[in-house]
Amino acid sequence: MASNRSPLIVMRDTRAWQLQVWVSFGVAVFLCATGLAWLPGQDLDRAFMVMGYVFCLSTVFVLSKAVRDGQQAAQAGEAETPMWRPVVWGGFAVAMVLTGWGLLRMDINDTYRAYLGVSWLYLVTSAFTLAKTLRDRHEADLAEARQSGVHAGRQQAMQERVAAE
């Protein structure tokens, strides 16, 4: 019996969008690295800010994954790991607050502080966009693999039926 269902259409981001996301993330990393490399003041301040930026960056990717996994678990009717959501959101909040506090307390001129602040927020937002783009591509790859597997299975079953007749 033939299936009347239409094939699954897998939506993918365009190459232009993917390029724009990667370029944006690269520019944000470059701006942050440039600002931190020439950061006036003590080496301890510079080390604190580098750690803060890296902490924020890593918590962005963890938070992005946790939110997406939570959504998928809710759709599937599965339970989340207890306390995972508060840990992830708490880590993100701590990273952002401590980095912001470090930036505000540093003894640098306001223009430099503004540059570091804007480049830091640009890094965070571009990292969220990159995380979403990478996850969307992964999910599209999985959907296509499932669709190909189903299609290949149907073709094999039809060939077996034809051979049996």
N, C-alpha and C positions, 0 to 999 in steps of 0.2 A: 504494500500500500504506500503510495507516494505521499510525501508531506506537502501540505498546502501552505505551510508557513514560509514567509519571505525570509531571505537571508538576513542575519544580523548586520547592521551597519555600524562599523566601529569608527567613532569620531576621533580624529587626531588633530593636534595642533599643527599649524602650517610651519614650514621650515623658517619662514620670516619671523614668526612669533618666537620660535625656539632660539633663533639667532639673537633676537632682541632681548630675550630673557637672559641669555648667557652674557651678552655684551653688557647689559645693565649690571649684572652681578659682578662682572670683571671690573667695570668702572668703579663700582662701589668699593670693592676690595682695594683697588689702586688708590682711590681717594683716601680711604682710611689708613692704608699703609703709608702713604705720603705724609699725611697729617701726623701720624704717630712717630714716623722716623725723624721728623724735624720738630718734635714736641719740645718746647723749651722747658727747662726745669730739671728736676732731679731724675736720676735713672729709676728710682723707686716709683715715681709717678708714671713714668713711661711704661714700666713693667706692669703696674696695676691696670693701666688703660688697655694694654695689649691683652692681658688676661681677661678683662671685662668684655672686650670686643669678641674674643674667641668664645667666651662663655655665652654671650648673647647669640652668637652665630650657631653654636651647637644646640642651644635650647630652642632656637627657631625650628631647626630640622626635627628635633624630638617632638616638639609641640605639634608641628604640622602632621607628622605621622600619627601621633596619638589622637588628634581630632578626626582624621580620616578613618583610622581604625575603629574609633568609637562610633562613627556614623555607620560604617559597614556592619559592626556588631549589632547595632540597634535595628538595622534593616533585616538582619538575619535572625533577630530574636535571641541573640547570645548575650551573656553577661560579660561585663568588662572586668578586668583584674581589679580587685578592691584596692582603693587608695591610689591607683595609678594616675587618675585624672588630677587629684590635688598635688601629687608629687610633681607632675609635669608642669602644670600651671604655676605651682609655687617656684619651681626652678627657673622658669621663664621670668616671673615677677622679680625674683631675687636678682637675677642677672641684669635685668633692665634697671632696677632701682639702684643697685650698687654701682653700676657703670655710670648712671646719671649723677649719683652722689659724688663719685670720684671726679667726674668732669666739672661739676659745679664747685667743688672745694679746691680745685687746682688753682695755683697762683699764676694765671696766664691772662693775656688781654682778652677782652670780650670778643673781638673779631676772630681770634684763633679758637676760642671756646665755641663760637657759633659754627665755625668750619668743622670742627671735630664732632659737634652735636648733629649737624645736618648730615655729614657723611656717615655717621654711626646709624642714624635712623634710615638713611638710604640703604645701607647694608642690610639692616633688619628687614625692611620691606622687600628688597630685591631677593633676599634669601627665602622669604615666604613664597614669593612668586616662582622661584626656581624649584623649591620643594614641591609645589603643586604641579608644575610642568613635568618634573621627573616622575612623579607618582602617576599622573595622567598617562604618560607614555608607557609606563610599566603596566598599568591596567589595560590599556589598548593592546599591548603585546599579548597579555594573557587572554583577552577576549578573542583575538585573532587566532591564537593557538588552540583555544577550545573550539572555535568555529571550524578551523582546519581539521581538527581531530574528529569532530562530528561529521564533517563532510567526507573525510577519508573513510570513516567507518561506514557511512551510507553507501559509498561507492563500492567498498569491499563486499558489503552485504548483497548489493545488486549483482555484482560479478559472480558471487557464489550462487545466487538464485538462477542466473542465466546458465551457469555451468551445470547446475543440477537438472535443468530442464532438458 
